[in-house]
Every structure is written in C-alpha cells, then in structure tokens.
Amino acid sequence: MKSQTSLSRRRFLRGRFNQEKPVRPPWSISENIFLDTCIRCTECIERCPNGLLKKGSGGFPEVDFSRASCNFCGECQKACTVGALTDSAKSPWTLKPVIGEACLAKAGVYCRTCAETCDDEVIEFRLRANGMAEPDVNTDLCRGCGECSSSCPVIAIELKQNDTHEAL
C-alpha cells in the first residue's frame, strides 16, 4: 500500500490525475504488488532483446510499443530475481489493440501496415458502405505483442488492458 500512496502523491504533484497506469513487462504481477516488489534493478530492461522495455516513472520498467514489439521470449521474466514477473508459462498480459482516429485508413488514405505486420492476422480490412476499407480487430486472436502499434506510421494504435479478460 505504501507504493500506491506515494505513486498517487507523485501523480498529484506532477498534475497527472487521471493518467492510465503504465504497461509493465509481460508476466508482471498486479500493479500495487509490482511497485512494492520491483527493486528497479533494470535487469529486465537490459535483457529484453527487442528493446521494448524502458525505465519509466520512478525507475520502474515500462513497455514502450513505439520502440518495439514483444516476442514473448521470457528473458525479462528470467532476469527478475525478486518475483515481480510471474511464471512465463501463464498469459503475459491482457493487452488488446485500440485503433484511434489518427488511423490513416480511417481518414481515407491507403495504409495496411498494421495488418501486414501482424503475424496472427488479428487485423483485417473490411470494405465499408462508403467504399473505404477500415481496420477491424479480432481481439480474441490477439496476443498483445504490439507489432501493429510499433509499426503504425502515425502511432494510431494503442494497446490497452482488456478488462473483460482476466490474466491467467
């Protein structure tokens, strides 16, 4: 609880009242316990072969999908000696892509980068009544790797926690 209080105080003092929680490395334990457990050693950041992790607020590791995607190799989990990252045999997280209004295809510009880079074929372009093809996301197929987000030329795709699915 101590970390939750200090984090709220930090957000208050910086004027960040309703800011979403940062995305932690895959297999992170719940946010409150993570903040109490993680010793900010940066081992998970250093071991990430894709460069997906960065040092965030307070020195805690955060995911930055603008830098890379996650291949779920488990190196971050192996590097964590204090238990802030759980067993990599379980689901890494419940992140799902949300395509924003900055999407080029939604603006009528031909772009299929997100669908082309997704190995799981989560994003499909469907023809609309107006004759334009827009992206549709099949969240049931998505693993939350972030490839669509990291490859988007206008950063229109954000990965957010899917509250309808609990992490295993």
N, C-alpha and C positions, 0 to 999 in steps of 0.2 A: 504494500500500500504506500510505502514511503515514496517510491519512484513515481507512482501515479500522481501523488500530490505535488511533487517537485516538477513533474512534467507539465501539469496543469498550470502551475505557477509560472513556469518558463514560457508557456504559450501566452498566458495573460500578459506578462511583462513585454513580450515581443508583439503583442497585438494580434495574435493568431488564435482567435476564439473558436471558430468552427472548422478548423482545418482537419482534413481527414488524417487518420493515422498513417504513418509511412508503411510501405510494404517491406516487411522483414525478409531475410533469406528464406529459401524453401525449408520446410520442416521446422519452422520456428514454433515455439510454444506460445501460449496466449500472451498478448501484449504486456499485461501487468507483470506476469511472472518472468517474461523475457527481460524486461527492464531491470528486474531485481537479480536475475541470474547472469546475464551477459556482463563480462568484465571488460569489454571494449578492447580486446587484445588485437584485433584486426586480422587474426589468422584466417578467418573465413574469407575476408576480402582479398587477402594475398593469395589464397589457394584457388580462387574462382578462375578457371581457365578462360572464361569469356569476358571477364572484366565487368560483369553485371553488377557487382556489389560495390558500394562506396561508403565512406564514412559520412554518416548523417548527423543530425542534430544530437548534441550531447556525446558524440563519438560512437554512437551505436550504428551497426551496419544496416544499410538500407539497399533496396533494389532500385536500380535506375534503368528502366527499359529504353530510355533514349540512347543508352550506351551499347546495349547488347540484349540478347535473349538468354533464356536458361535452357540448358540441355539436360538438366536433372542428373548430372554426373555424380552428385553426392559428395564432392570434395569439400564443400563448405561444412557439411554435417560431420565429415570425418575430422575436420580441423578443430571443431568445437569440443573442447575438453571439459567444459563446465555444464553441459546439458541444456544449453539454450536452444539447440536444434535437436529434434527428436529423431527417432528411427527412420531412416530413408526408405524403408520398405512401405511406409504409410504414404498417404497422399501428401504431396508437398504443400499445397495450399488450395484455396477455392477461388482463385482469381479468374475472372472472365473478361473478355474484351467488350468495351463500350465504344461505339463509333460516334464521334461528335459531329457537330455541324460544320466543322472546318474540312471535312472529308471532300476531296476533290470530286469524286464520283457523285456525291450528293449535290455538288454545285454544277454538274453537267460537264465536267472535264473528264476525259478518259483516263482512268487510273485503276489498275488492278494489282498494285504492288502487294497489298495485304494478302490477297487470295493466292497470289503466285508464290509467296514466301512461306505460306502455311503448309507444312508437311502433312498435317492431319485433315486438310481440306475442310476446315471449320467455317471459312468464309466463302460464300457463293454470291455471285452477282445475278440478280433476278431483274428481268425487264418489268418496268412499271407501266402503268397506264399512260403516262406522259411520254413513253418511248425511251426513257433513260433507264440504264441499269444501275441499281444501287446495291450496296452490300447487305447481306443478311448473315447473321452469326448464329451458328448452331452451337449453343453453349454446352450441350450435352457431350459433344465430341471434343471440346477444348480442354487442354491440359494446363493452360495458363502460362505457356512458355514465354510469351511476349514477342515472338518473332514478328507478328503483324505490327505491333506497336513500334518496335525498334527500326523497322524498315519503312514505315509510313513517312513520305516526304514532307508532310505538313503537320506531323505529330497530332493527328486527329483521333488516334485510338489510345484509350486509357484502359489499363487493367484495374478492375475494382473487385473487392471482395464480393463474392456471390453469397448473400445471406440466406438463400434458400437451400444451400447445400452445406452441411456440416463437414469439416475436415475429418477424415478418418483417424 
